[in-house]
Amino acid sequence: MTEYDFALYLNELTELDDRAVDALYEAGCDDALPGSSQGRAMVCFARKSESLGAAIRSAIGDIQRAGFTVSQAVIECDALTIS
C-alpha cells in the first residue's frame, strides 16, 4: 500500500472545535490533522491505500460518518525538475 497526502475541506465549518475533532477521530480520521486555513475548516490526511481514489473515497466516508460534508479535495504535487 502507498501513503497518499491530501486535504479535504469541510462545507459547513470555518474552524474545528474540540467536539468536531473528537467526532472526526472517532469516525476513523486518526490518520489526519484537522485545522483551518483562510477561514475554511480542513482535514489533512496521510492515508495508506491501494490508490489515491480509494484513499480519498474512504476519507470522505469517514468525514460523512462524523456528520460533516466535504466541499473540496486538494492534492498537491511537488514540482518536477528536468535537467
C-alpha positions as CSV (number, residue, x, y, z in Angstrom):
1,M,0.0,0.0,0.0
2,T,1.0,3.5,-0.7
3,E,0.5,6.6,1.6
4,Y,-1.3,9.5,-0.1
5,D,-1.3,13.0,1.2
6,F,-4.3,15.2,0.5
7,A,-6.7,17.7,2.2
8,L,-10.4,17.7,2.4
9,Y,-12.2,20.9,3.1
10,L,-15.4,20.8,5.1
11,N,-18.6,22.6,3.8
12,E,-20.2,23.9,6.9
13,L,-17.4,25.0,9.2
14,T,-14.8,27.7,9.3
15,E,-13.0,26.2,12.3
16,L,-13.0,22.9,14.1
17,D,-13.7,22.9,17.8
18,D,-12.7,20.0,20.2
19,R,-16.1,18.3,19.7
20,A,-15.7,18.3,15.9
21,V,-12.1,17.0,16.2
22,D,-13.2,14.2,18.5
23,A,-16.0,13.2,16.1
24,L,-13.6,13.0,13.2
25,Y,-11.2,10.9,15.2
26,E,-13.9,8.5,16.3
27,A,-15.2,8.2,12.7
28,G,-11.8,6.9,11.5
29,C,-9.8,10.1,10.8
30,D,-7.0,9.0,13.1
31,D,-4.5,9.4,10.2
32,A,-5.4,13.1,9.7
33,L,-4.6,16.5,11.1
34,P,-7.7,18.8,11.4
35,G,-7.3,22.5,11.1
36,S,-8.3,25.6,9.2
37,S,-6.8,27.9,6.6
38,Q,-8.2,31.2,5.4
39,G,-11.5,30.8,7.2
40,R,-12.1,27.2,5.9
41,A,-12.1,24.1,8.0
42,M,-10.0,21.3,6.6
43,V,-8.6,17.8,7.4
44,C,-5.2,16.9,6.0
45,F,-4.7,13.2,5.5
46,A,-1.7,10.8,5.2
47,R,-3.8,7.8,4.3
48,K,-2.5,4.4,3.1
49,S,-4.5,2.7,0.4
50,E,-4.3,0.8,-2.9
51,S,-4.9,4.0,-4.9
52,L,-5.4,7.8,-4.5
53,G,-9.0,7.5,-5.4
54,A,-9.7,4.8,-2.8
55,A,-7.9,6.8,-0.2
56,I,-10.0,9.9,-0.9
57,R,-13.2,7.9,-1.0
58,S,-12.6,6.3,2.3
59,A,-11.6,9.6,3.9
60,I,-14.8,11.2,2.6
61,G,-16.8,8.3,4.1
62,D,-15.1,8.8,7.5
63,I,-15.9,12.5,7.4
64,Q,-19.5,11.9,6.5
65,R,-19.8,9.3,9.4
66,A,-18.6,12.2,11.7
67,G,-21.6,14.2,10.4
68,F,-19.8,16.6,8.1
69,T,-19.8,17.3,4.3
70,V,-16.8,17.6,2.1
71,S,-16.8,20.6,-0.3
72,Q,-13.4,20.2,-1.9
73,A,-10.4,17.8,-2.2
74,V,-7.0,19.2,-2.7
75,I,-4.0,17.2,-3.8
76,E,-0.6,19.0,-4.1
77,C,2.3,17.6,-6.1
78,D,5.9,18.5,-5.8
79,A,7.2,20.2,-8.9
80,L,9.5,18.1,-11.1
81,T,12.9,19.3,-12.1
82,I,14.1,18.1,-15.5
83,S,17.7,18.6,-16.3
